[in-house]
Amino acid sequence: MKIYNTLTNKKEEFIPVIKDEISIYVCGPTVYNFFHIGNARPLIFFDVVKKYFEYLGNKVTLVRNITDIDDKLIDQSLEEKIPVADIAEKYTKAFLEDSGSLGVSPADHQPKATEYIGEMIKLIKELEERSYAYEINGDVYFSVTNSKDYGKLSGKKLDELQAGARVKTNKQKKHPADFTLWKKAKPGEPKWTSPWGEGRPGWHTECVVMSRKLFGKTFDIHGGGIDLIFPHHENEIAQAEASTGNKLANYWMHNGYLNIEGEKMSKSLDNFFTARDILKKFNAEAIRFFFLSKHYRSPIDFNEKILEESQQAIRNLYNTIENSGYDLKNDIYLKYDDSVQKYKDKFIVAMNDDFNTAKAIAILFEISKAYNKINDKSLIKLLIELGKVLGFFSDLERTLSNNIEPISEKLISLLIEYRDNFKLEKKWELADAIRDDLKELGIILKDTLNGTEWKIKK
Ligand SMILES: [Zn+2]
């Protein structure tokens, strides 16, 4: 299997630290507001990464942190006039609800930054003792010039960063790219006691500490959006390597940007959508289809028309399965012969090539098309199996239980016709008996102006 590693800028053979056990850390939300539709991309994509590794027989541990202390939370607390801890609680709850509504499985661990403050202070002290950090008036900075190869993830050079620094940069820092490890608290702000006075840790320190604490060593994959490469992930690497000399993670994976009708999403452009807004209009699998139909590293353009098309496309796959009269409970005897197995092999080749979900989805449609031609039920079984790897068909059990074989439909129509005739002949008892007997079987008849309708009792 090959994965594109941002650290080396190429696709590399994926070799986990421990065979058949895969460790993934994905930077999670800063819980100061509802998350936007762009944030849904890494949530859905890494959910698929985990599902696919599991499909291949691995045990996967996925960690997604929650940043519950940050300047943004402090600003929001002033705006909403409620304490920072309440802001954190409110939007953590919203995050878990909305990611659940998107069909994203909960992470195996969801560490909160505020639960690791002591560990972060320990790391900052260690960096200070090794001369990678310096304190000025209660603020502590990481010294990038002391770092051996700062910039190796983002490809940025220290002198470029110096030249590109804006005039307003903090004058007290030794180098404009030096970043905050510990921030002195202003009056009224949440604070913790430290060797440098009262304050709070910087964002870049938290992921290093929590990933190390939970994995205990170099882990396999560190993921996040492309906007996190610099400075966040660059700074994580610098701290990790300055403290222990060990690599933090072996593979760095980043998903591309989401644009709204060709423009960057921003509150000022009035094209800012929360995942919650979009979920009111489109179902979770349509949103998932939209993201996965493009390779995760490519930028993706969002507009309602594409979402509508995605909704229709996923519905078409559901239709193929529903119309086949497929029985989920009795499919264990279906085996894949070579002609069916070849689709499964193609799917695996696509996914093994740096998670080419766009190609994997195209294969689902090939399977659907093949079924419509030759009606081999094992193709439906495979379609469901592979669709579920991508996180689709979560609704199948419900829609299939509503489903009924076409022949049964014809029989019900026939009984309704008999009943109509009995009614015309005023044989009320016979007509009622048909209605009542069908009801016993769970089929409800309803007489309307357009004739008799029926439905299955839920
Ligand atoms: Zn992070």
Residues whose N, C-alpha, C, O or C-beta is under 5 A from the ligand:
A	BS01	ZN	C27 C207
